[in-house]
Amino acid sequence: QVQLVESGGGLVQTGGSLRLSCAASGRTFSSNAMGWFRQVPGKERELAAVITWNGGNTYYTDSVKGRFTISRDTAKNTVYLQMNSLKPEDTAVYYCAADRTFRRWTIKTMSRNDFGSWGQGTQVTVSS
């Protein structure tokens, strides 16, 4: 059974940092792009960051650019999201997800429908 399990969420003050992890099990995702989404109640799930299957390219939504860094460790089948300079508007449930397609090269136009495996989410709360 394929599983993605997020961890690392929590409560942090404005300006603080958190590092989210997403551990995959059941199969390797070394040939799939991986993404981090976030969602607040009443709003659409938003794509925050994506990394290509080989780790060579990344994409960030404008609101997190320069503050968040996505990375992956293929040997550990794990994806990370380093979040710095956190703001109250970053408060959300963060989900990791795996691309349905193998070895996709163009990631900046990806949407939620491109991802087929999802984690259960981890809450990030940034206090002002």
N, C-alpha and C positions, 0 to 999 in steps of 0.2 A: 504494500500500500504506500503510495506516494504521500509524503508529509512535508510541509514547510512549517517550521516552528520559530516564531519570533521571540526575542527576549531583549532586555535592556531598557525597556521603557520605565517611566517613573515620573516623579515630581521634581522639578528643577526651577530655580529662580531665573528671571530674565537675565540674559547674558551668559548663562551657563551652558554646559555641554552634556550631551548624552551620546552613547554609541549603541546603536541597535544591531543585533545579529539575527540572521535567518539561517537556521540549520536545516538542510534538506536530507531526507532519508527515503529509502524505497527505490530510488534510482539516482544516477548522477545527472546533474543539470549543466555539465560542462559544455554542452553544445547549445545551450539556450541563453538568450538574454534574460536578465533578471531585473525586476523593478521594485521600487518602493512606492506605495500609494499611501495616501492619508485621507481620513474622512472625519468630518464633524457632523453631529446630528442635524438632520434636515438638509444636508448638502450632498452633492455628488462626490463620489470617491475620486480624488485628484491624484494624477500621476506626479510624483515629486522628483524621482530620479530613476534612470535606467542605465544599465551597463551591458555592453555587448558580451556575447558568449565567450570571447577570448580576453575580455577585460581591456581591450585596446581603445575603446571609445565610450564616452559617457554623455548623458544628456540630463539637464536639470531644468525644472520649471523656473521661471524668472524669480519667483518669490523666495527661492532657496539658494539660488546661484551665488557662489562665493562664500556660503556659510555651511552647506552640506557637502559631503563627499561620499560617493558610493564606491565600494571596492568589493572584490571577491577573492576567495582563496579556494581554488579548484580542488586542491588536495583535501581540504576539509569539507568540500561541498557546502560552503558557507558564504553568504553575502552580508556585507556590513553597510551601515549608514552612520557615518560620523556627523553629528549635528552640533555645530558651534554657534555662538552668539544667538542663542535661542530667544524667541520673542513669544509673547502671549498668543499671537495668532498662529503659532506653530502647534498649539494644543490640538490634538486629534488622536484618533486611533490609527496606528501605522501598520500597514499590511505589506508583506513581501509577496511577490508573485513571479511565476516562471512563464516565459514566452511559450506559446503553442508551437512556434516554428523553430526549426533547427538552423543554427548558423545564420541568423538574420544579421545583415550589416547596417541597414538604415533603421535607426531607433528613434530619431527625433519626432517622427510622426506617429509613434505607437499610441494606442488607446487601450482602454480597459478590456475591450473585446479580444485583443491580441494575446491576452494572458489566460492560461488554462488551469494553472495550479495556484492555490492561494493558501496563505497561512491564516491563523485565527485572529491575528492582530495583537498589538501591544499598545497600551495607553501611554501617551506622552502628555504631561500637563506642565505648562510653563506659567509660573505665577508672576504677577507684576509687582 
